[in-house]
């Protein structure tokens, strides 16, 4: 077991472990640490605790110090310089005629490195751009290509549900989302209806997956053949939340459908979900690679 504290660098960013050393740290403290990007300021979100050694992926670095007034001032100045660097980089991208979209700029605390985050459809040869930026800022330059989900997390916005994006409010990392999850949740298999503003499958499909998996084990889906107290029938509608099933007993519609609780029926054959070739091709583009 190893003593660690959890540090976060963005409001809804991933939590990273650092050794507290001899420092007395409490939740909310701003600290200075060394990361693979350089020296950075972060906030303590998990107070000192012990974790299994298997949870520590790479060598554990120690917290350098609790941030001083000078550190906070430097961080504030860097935030202002990031806005200027963003505008300059956009001009340079246009000058070099590169098919890339700048998303964010970050300074390390000591200004020893500036990171430029961008999105692009394919690989970009940005060597000349990097040299140009280095000549302007006189420091190390790093350009990182990120995905459209990362852009949505950084920029934020309002989703189709009318709420702020999950990724920019509480999701600390992205999990793979697949079309299978939409099928299990009996959603319309229409790429336009199950895609988020980033163009990928909505993250909420993953959030609700476990609940739906549990409910689907005992709830026949529409199209399933079931045995009821009134005989065999076909499920025409089901509500997996309430467990209510609408059963049809007559293809000609002469016998009215009846509502049963799922505990009153026994499934004989499951339902089959059919998806058109056009939709399958569209799904390939919005599923996580």
PyMOL commands that set and color helices and strands:
alter all, ss='L'
color gray80, all
select helices_A, chain A and resi 53-55+69-95+127-137+148-155+166-168+179-184+204-207+209-216+262-264+277-286
alter helices_A, ss='H'
color red, helices_A
select strands_A, chain A and resi 2-8+15-18+30-35+38-51+65-66+101-107+113-119+140-145+225-228+231-239+244-248+258-261+266-269
alter strands_A, ss='S'
color yellow, strands_A
deselect
rebuild
show_as cartoon
